Amino acid sequence: MKPFKNHETGQNKSDEIADGARRNAVKLFLIFFKIGLFTFGGGYAMIPLIERELSQSRKLLSADEILDIVAISESTPGPIAVNMATFVGYRCCGFFGALAATFGVVLPSFLVILLVSAVLRQFESVESVKMAFFGVRAAVLALILHAVYTMLRQCPKSVFSLSVAALSFLAVAVFSQNALPVLLIAAVLGVLNTLLIKRRWKK
């Protein structure tokens, strides 16, 4: 069967879909290039920017989907910023969206690191440069705290979820346990809790 043809533009329907996918991929690249350009401090500082750009401004993802993406990105190997970009890109625009978003979020860091590595040794002893890095670290802390506050506000609150969050924090922050086993245990506890709730509803 031949693809439908648009009589106004003379394009086949499949060509229009391909053009739309390319335009969306370019938009994703630009969005994540901007996010990557202003994300200091790693992936957690990126969460408020992703929420503002994709959930609040463009309505591409819901707040619950952002939370799910953060959880999945944290639970899979690799930097959380790259994982989030890949996941969001694929969710919004398939394979090419994932490729564009990932390339967009990585490119600014690559270019900045090339520039910094070339000039840092010449300026690292300058007092104004030291003060600038001190200010950036303070801003990164504020972004991470904002991400924690946003996720806490949107996350479903129950005795179970708060208990798991508190125990996970103690295990990682106080007892210096590896984060991966803690995440796996939390996932198993979440499945068991859901099954228990469903069994109670059936009764």
TORKOL-4160 file (C-alpha; in steps of 0.2 Angstrom, whole numbers, padded with zeros to 4 digits, m for minus):
203
<pt num="1" X="0000" Y="0000" Z="0000"/>
<pt num="2" X="0007" Y="0017" Z="m0005"/>
<pt num="3" X="0008" Y="0030" Z="0009"/>
<pt num="4" X="m0005" Y="0044" Z="0009"/>
<pt num="5" X="m0001" Y="0060" Z="0001"/>
<pt num="6" X="m0004" Y="0077" Z="0007"/>
<pt num="7" X="m0011" Y="0087" Z="m0008"/>
<pt num="8" X="m0007" Y="0104" Z="0000"/>
<pt num="9" X="0011" Y="0101" Z="0002"/>
<pt num="10" X="0014" Y="0086" Z="m0010"/>
<pt num="11" X="0022" Y="0076" Z="0003"/>
<pt num="12" X="0019" Y="0058" Z="0007"/>
<pt num="13" X="0012" Y="0055" Z="0024"/>
<pt num="14" X="0027" Y="0044" Z="0029"/>
<pt num="15" X="0038" Y="0059" Z="0024"/>
<pt num="16" X="0028" Y="0071" Z="0035"/>
<pt num="17" X="0030" Y="0059" Z="0049"/>
<pt num="18" X="0049" Y="0058" Z="0046"/>
<pt num="19" X="0050" Y="0077" Z="0045"/>
<pt num="20" X="0041" Y="0079" Z="0061"/>
<pt num="21" X="0052" Y="0066" Z="0070"/>
<pt num="22" X="0067" Y="0075" Z="0064"/>
<pt num="23" X="0061" Y="0092" Z="0070"/>
<pt num="24" X="0056" Y="0085" Z="0087"/>
<pt num="25" X="0073" Y="0077" Z="0088"/>
<pt num="26" X="0081" Y="0094" Z="0084"/>
<pt num="27" X="0070" Y="0102" Z="0098"/>
<pt num="28" X="0076" Y="0089" Z="0110"/>
<pt num="29" X="0094" Y="0092" Z="0106"/>
<pt num="30" X="0092" Y="0110" Z="0109"/>
<pt num="31" X="0083" Y="0108" Z="0125"/>
<pt num="32" X="0095" Y="0096" Z="0132"/>
<pt num="33" X="0110" Y="0106" Z="0126"/>
<pt num="34" X="0103" Y="0121" Z="0136"/>
<pt num="35" X="0101" Y="0110" Z="0151"/>
<pt num="36" X="0118" Y="0102" Z="0149"/>
<pt num="37" X="0125" Y="0120" Z="0148"/>
<pt num="38" X="0118" Y="0126" Z="0164"/>
<pt num="39" X="0119" Y="0109" Z="0174"/>
<pt num="40" X="0133" Y="0111" Z="0187"/>
<pt num="41" X="0135" Y="0098" Z="0200"/>
<pt num="42" X="0129" Y="0082" Z="0190"/>
<pt num="43" X="0112" Y="0074" Z="0186"/>
<pt num="44" X="0103" Y="0079" Z="0202"/>
<pt num="45" X="0105" Y="0098" Z="0198"/>
<pt num="46" X="0098" Y="0094" Z="0181"/>
<pt num="47" X="0081" Y="0088" Z="0188"/>
<pt num="48" X="0073" Y="0105" Z="0191"/>
<pt num="49" X="0078" Y="0111" Z="0174"/>
<pt num="50" X="0071" Y="0095" Z="0166"/>
<pt num="51" X="0055" Y="0098" Z="0176"/>
<pt num="52" X="0053" Y="0116" Z="0171"/>
<pt num="53" X="0057" Y="0113" Z="0152"/>
<pt num="54" X="0048" Y="0097" Z="0149"/>
<pt num="55" X="0034" Y="0097" Z="0162"/>
<pt num="56" X="0029" Y="0114" Z="0166"/>
<pt num="57" X="0034" Y="0124" Z="0150"/>
<pt num="58" X="0031" Y="0111" Z="0136"/>
<pt num="59" X="0019" Y="0098" Z="0145"/>
<pt num="60" X="0029" Y="0084" Z="0137"/>
<pt num="61" X="0030" Y="0074" Z="0153"/>
<pt num="62" X="0020" Y="0074" Z="0169"/>
<pt num="63" X="0027" Y="0076" Z="0186"/>
<pt num="64" X="0024" Y="0058" Z="0190"/>
<pt num="65" X="0034" Y="0053" Z="0174"/>
<pt num="66" X="0048" Y="0064" Z="0180"/>
<pt num="67" X="0049" Y="0055" Z="0196"/>
<pt num="68" X="0048" Y="0038" Z="0187"/>
<pt num="69" X="0062" Y="0043" Z="0176"/>
<pt num="70" X="0073" Y="0049" Z="0190"/>
<pt num="71" X="0070" Y="0032" Z="0199"/>
<pt num="72" X="0075" Y="0022" Z="0183"/>
<pt num="73" X="0090" Y="0033" Z="0179"/>
<pt num="74" X="0096" Y="0031" Z="0197"/>
<pt num="75" X="0094" Y="0012" Z="0196"/>
<pt num="76" X="0103" Y="0009" Z="0180"/>
<pt num="77" X="0122" Y="0010" Z="0176"/>
<pt num="78" X="0130" Y="0026" Z="0171"/>
<pt num="79" X="0129" Y="0044" Z="0175"/>
<pt num="80" X="0111" Y="0049" Z="0180"/>
<pt num="81" X="0111" Y="0065" Z="0168"/>
<pt num="82" X="0115" Y="0054" Z="0153"/>
<pt num="83" X="0102" Y="0041" Z="0158"/>
<pt num="84" X="0089" Y="0054" Z="0161"/>
<pt num="85" X="0092" Y="0062" Z="0144"/>
<pt num="86" X="0092" Y="0045" Z="0135"/>
<pt num="87" X="0076" Y="0040" Z="0143"/>
<pt num="88" X="0067" Y="0056" Z="0141"/>
<pt num="89" X="0072" Y="0057" Z="0123"/>
<pt num="90" X="0066" Y="0040" Z="0119"/>
<pt num="91" X="0050" Y="0043" Z="0128"/>
<pt num="92" X="0046" Y="0059" Z="0118"/>
<pt num="93" X="0053" Y="0054" Z="0101"/>
<pt num="94" X="0059" Y="0036" Z="0100"/>
<pt num="95" X="0077" Y="0031" Z="0096"/>
<pt num="96" X="0082" Y="0047" Z="0087"/>
<pt num="97" X="0075" Y="0057" Z="0101"/>
<pt num="98" X="0086" Y="0047" Z="0113"/>
<pt num="99" X="0101" Y="0050" Z="0102"/>
<pt num="100" X="0098" Y="0068" Z="0101"/>
<pt num="101" X="0094" Y="0071" Z="0119"/>
<pt num="102" X="0110" Y="0061" Z="0125"/>
<pt num="103" X="0121" Y="0070" Z="0112"/>
<pt num="104" X="0114" Y="0087" Z="0118"/>
<pt num="105" X="0116" Y="0085" Z="0136"/>
<pt num="106" X="0134" Y="0078" Z="0134"/>
<pt num="107" X="0141" Y="0090" Z="0121"/>
<pt num="108" X="0142" Y="0106" Z="0133"/>
<pt num="109" X="0152" Y="0096" Z="0146"/>
<pt num="110" X="0163" Y="0090" Z="0132"/>
<pt num="111" X="0167" Y="0107" Z="0125"/>
<pt num="112" X="0168" Y="0115" Z="0142"/>
<pt num="113" X="0180" Y="0102" Z="0149"/>
<pt num="114" X="0191" Y="0104" Z="0133"/>
<pt num="115" X="0192" Y="0123" Z="0136"/>
<pt num="116" X="0194" Y="0122" Z="0155"/>
<pt num="117" X="0208" Y="0109" Z="0153"/>
<pt num="118" X="0217" Y="0120" Z="0141"/>
<pt num="119" X="0217" Y="0136" Z="0153"/>
<pt num="120" X="0214" Y="0130" Z="0171"/>
<pt num="121" X="0233" Y="0127" Z="0175"/>
<pt num="122" X="0236" Y="0145" Z="0170"/>
<pt num="123" X="0222" Y="0153" Z="0181"/>
<pt num="124" X="0219" Y="0140" Z="0195"/>
<pt num="125" X="0229" Y="0151" Z="0207"/>
<pt num="126" X="0220" Y="0167" Z="0203"/>
<pt num="127" X="0209" Y="0172" Z="0218"/>
<pt num="128" X="0194" Y="0178" Z="0208"/>
<pt num="129" X="0194" Y="0160" Z="0199"/>
<pt num="130" X="0194" Y="0152" Z="0216"/>
<pt num="131" X="0180" Y="0163" Z="0222"/>
<pt num="132" X="0170" Y="0159" Z="0206"/>
<pt num="133" X="0171" Y="0140" Z="0209"/>
<pt num="134" X="0166" Y="0143" Z="0228"/>
<pt num="135" X="0150" Y="0152" Z="0222"/>
<pt num="136" X="0146" Y="0139" Z="0209"/>
<pt num="137" X="0147" Y="0125" Z="0222"/>
<pt num="138" X="0135" Y="0135" Z="0233"/>
<pt num="139" X="0123" Y="0136" Z="0218"/>
<pt num="140" X="0124" Y="0118" Z="0215"/>
<pt num="141" X="0120" Y="0114" Z="0233"/>
<pt num="142" X="0104" Y="0125" Z="0231"/>
<pt num="143" X="0099" Y="0116" Z="0215"/>
<pt num="144" X="0101" Y="0099" Z="0223"/>
<pt num="145" X="0091" Y="0104" Z="0238"/>
<pt num="146" X="0077" Y="0111" Z="0227"/>
<pt num="147" X="0077" Y="0094" Z="0217"/>
<pt num="148" X="0075" Y="0085" Z="0234"/>
<pt num="149" X="0061" Y="0096" Z="0239"/>
<pt num="150" X="0052" Y="0094" Z="0223"/>
<pt num="151" X="0053" Y="0075" Z="0223"/>
<pt num="152" X="0048" Y="0075" Z="0241"/>
<pt num="153" X="0033" Y="0086" Z="0238"/>
<pt num="154" X="0027" Y="0075" Z="0223"/>
<pt num="155" X="0031" Y="0058" Z="0229"/>
<pt num="156" X="0016" Y="0048" Z="0237"/>
<pt num="157" X="0018" Y="0050" Z="0256"/>
<pt num="158" X="0015" Y="0035" Z="0267"/>
<pt num="159" X="0022" Y="0027" Z="0282"/>
<pt num="160" X="0030" Y="0014" Z="0271"/>
<pt num="161" X="0038" Y="0026" Z="0258"/>
<pt num="162" X="0045" Y="0037" Z="0272"/>
<pt num="163" X="0052" Y="0023" Z="0281"/>
<pt num="164" X="0061" Y="0016" Z="0266"/>
<pt num="165" X="0067" Y="0033" Z="0262"/>
<pt num="166" X="0074" Y="0036" Z="0280"/>
<pt num="167" X="0082" Y="0018" Z="0281"/>
<pt num="168" X="0090" Y="0021" Z="0263"/>
<pt num="169" X="0097" Y="0037" Z="0268"/>
<pt num="170" X="0104" Y="0030" Z="0284"/>
<pt num="171" X="0112" Y="0015" Z="0275"/>
<pt num="172" X="0120" Y="0026" Z="0262"/>
<pt num="173" X="0125" Y="0042" Z="0272"/>
<pt num="174" X="0128" Y="0035" Z="0289"/>
<pt num="175" X="0134" Y="0017" Z="0287"/>
<pt num="176" X="0142" Y="0020" Z="0270"/>
<pt num="177" X="0133" Y="0006" Z="0261"/>
<pt num="178" X="0134" Y="0003" Z="0242"/>
<pt num="179" X="0119" Y="0012" Z="0234"/>
<pt num="180" X="0115" Y="m0002" Z="0222"/>
<pt num="181" X="0110" Y="m0015" Z="0235"/>
<pt num="182" X="0100" Y="m0002" Z="0244"/>
<pt num="183" X="0091" Y="0002" Z="0228"/>
<pt num="184" X="0088" Y="m0016" Z="0225"/>
<pt num="185" X="0081" Y="m0020" Z="0242"/>
<pt num="186" X="0070" Y="m0004" Z="0241"/>
<pt num="187" X="0063" Y="m0011" Z="0225"/>
<pt num="188" X="0059" Y="m0028" Z="0232"/>
<pt num="189" X="0051" Y="m0020" Z="0247"/>
<pt num="190" X="0040" Y="m0009" Z="0235"/>
<pt num="191" X="0035" Y="m0024" Z="0226"/>
<pt num="192" X="0031" Y="m0034" Z="0242"/>
<pt num="193" X="0021" Y="m0019" Z="0249"/>
<pt num="194" X="0011" Y="m0017" Z="0233"/>
<pt num="195" X="0007" Y="m0036" Z="0233"/>
<pt num="196" X="0002" Y="m0035" Z="0251"/>
<pt num="197" X="m0010" Y="m0020" Z="0248"/>
<pt num="198" X="m0018" Y="m0029" Z="0233"/>
<pt num="199" X="m0021" Y="m0045" Z="0243"/>
<pt num="200" X="m0029" Y="m0034" Z="0257"/>
<pt num="201" X="m0041" Y="m0026" Z="0244"/>
<pt num="202" X="m0046" Y="m0043" Z="0237"/>
<pt num="203" X="m0051" Y="m0049" Z="0255"/>
